[in-house]
Amino acid sequence: MRRSFAVGSEMAWAAWGEASGLVRWVGACAHALTEGEQVALVDGTRIQVVRQVPPKQLRLRLERDEWPRARTVQLRVLPSVHGVTVALHAEGLPDADAREELLARWTRALESWNAFSGRTVEVTREGAPKREPAGKKGAKKPPALEQGLAEQGAALLKKHGPARGTKKAVAAKQPRAVKKAPVAKKVVAAKKAATPSRAGRRKTSGRTK
């Protein structure tokens, strides 16, 4: 699925490639995404971040106990004459029904994203579109989640709590260990403080003479 939007790549990435944006096309996720690590959605789907190149590409491996094999989904933010193109891709779907269901879901997600009021995009024939930088004063923030989508994601997270196996779930059960200072360093420091320096010994011996 592909749709073009009149926004910059940073805005598109914030809306689709970060954890809060996953609810649009993958599912509700309360954890930051880091390449190589695994997190879990509130519905039990395990996600491994295979490749993460902000603001261009996000590739995820999805696994569930009832699935016969893992699935792979990918987000790419591509340059377009109007701004950017948000491209979604899936691999490993079990059958045509799952494919049609996913296509319908992604179509609704893409076409309901009101992203045409984003940063200014100046289209020129000489080269790539010129966009307002992300930190420019007056630049608009990424469009908010569609009406009802943010509430739906928050309700799912509140209902299910931290997914099993995640860092937050483990931290809730086990108290965080207190890191103690190394004993060896304290012993060495105490010995140095107890032993007078050479200069001090010379002064002491001189006074005795």
N, C-alpha and C positions, 0 to 999 in steps of 0.2 A: 504494500500500500504506500502511495506517495501523494503528498499534497504540498503545494507551495504557499509560503506566507511572507508578508511584507515586514519581516523583523530581522534582527541580526542573529548571528549564530549563537552568541552568548545567551540571548533571551530564549531561543529555541531549546538550548541545552538545559537551562534552568527549569524549563517547563516540562521536559520529557526525559532528560538524562539523569537527573538527580533523584534521590530517594522519594521526595514528596511528589515528583511527577510520574513515578512508576504506576500510581493508581490509575492513570489514564489508560495504560495499555498492557500492564502486567498484573498489578495487584497492589494492595495497600502494604507499604513497607515503612517501618519506623527507624530503620538503621541506615547510616551512611554507607555508600558503596565504595569498596576498595578493591582494586584489581588483585585477583588471586584468593580473596577471602570468600567465605560462604555465609550468607544470612538467610533468614526464613521469612516468608510472608505470613500474615495472620491466618491464612487458610491451610498452612502446613507445607506449602510449596517451598522447597529448598532452592536457593539461587546461588550459583557460583559466578562471580564476575570473571569472565574469561579475558576480556579485553576492554580497557577503558581509556579513551583518548579524548578528553574534553577539548573543545566542544564539538567533536566530529563523530565519534563512534563509541557505542556501548554494546558489547556482546555478552549475553547471559546464557548460562546453562541451567535449565529448569528440571527438577526431579520431584516425583511424588511416589509414594509407596504403591499406589494402585496403577501407575503407568507402566506399560511393558518396557519402555525405554525412555531415556532422557530427551528433552526437547531443547532446541536452541532458538533464541529470539535475538534480534539485532536492531539497533537504532542507528541511523546515520543522518547527520545534518550536512546537507550538500549545498553548495552555492547555487543561486538561481538568479535570473534576471530581475525577479521581483523581490529578492531578499535571500531566502533559504528554502530548501525542500526538505521536509521531514519524511524520511523513508523508513518503513517498518518491514522486517523480514522474519520469517519463521521457518525452521527446519525440524524434521522428525515428528510431524503430526501423524497420528495413527491412521486416519482415514479421511474421506472427502467431507463427511459431516463435521468433523473437527475443524477442517480447513474453512468451510463455509461459515461456521460459527465465529471463528476468529476474524475472518474478513469482515463480517458484519459488525463485530465489536470494534475493530480498528477503524472502520469507516465512520461509525458514529463518533468515535473519539477524535479523529482528525477533523471532521467537518463541523464539530461543535466547538472547536477551539477558536475563540474569538481573538485572533492575534493580529488583526489588521490595523490596530491602533498602537502599534509598537514604535520602536525608534525609526527615525527618518531614514529612508533608503534612497540614495540618489543613483539612478540607473544611467550609465554612460556606455557609449559604443566603443570607447577606447580600451576599457578593461573591466575589472570586477566591480560590482556595486560598492559604492562608498557609504559606510554606515557610521552612525554616531558611536563613539567609543562608550564602553559600559560605564566608565566613571565620569562621563561628561555631565556637567551641571544641567539639570532639566531633563535628562534622559529618563524615559519612563521605565518603570519596573516591569518584570515579566507579568503577563496576564495571570490573574488569579485562577484557581481551579474553577471549573464550570459550576454553576449553581447546583448545590446539593452534593457535588462530588467530594468536596472537602469534609462536609458533615458525615457523609457515608464512610469515608476512610477513617475519620476520627472515631466514629461509632464502632467500627470493626476492631480497631486497635484497643479501644476501651473494653469491649466485650471479651476478646480473646486474651488480652494481656500479652506479655512477651512470648514470642514463639519458643518452643522447646529447643534447647541446644544453643540458644543465642547467648551472648555475653551478659545481657541484662537479666535473662532468666537465671543464669548461674549465680550472678551477683546477688539476686534476691534471696537465694537459699543459703549462700555461704558468705559469712562476713569477710570483708577485705582484710588481708593479712597486713600487719604493720611491719614495715621494713626497718630492721635494726641496723645501727651503725656498726661497721666492722670492728671487732675487738682488737685485732692486730694493730691497727693504726693508733688506738688509744694507748696501748701498752708502749709503743715506740715513742709517742709524744710524751708520756710520763717519764720514761728513762732520760730523754733529752732534757727535760725540765729539771730532773734531779742531778744530772751531771754538770758541774761547772765548766765553762768554756776555758780554753787554754789561756786566753788573756786574763781571765779572772784568777787562774791559778798562779800566773806570773806575778800579778799585783799582790796577791796574798803572801807569796814567798818573799817578795821584796820587803814587805812590811815586817816580816819576822826577822830578817837580817838586820 
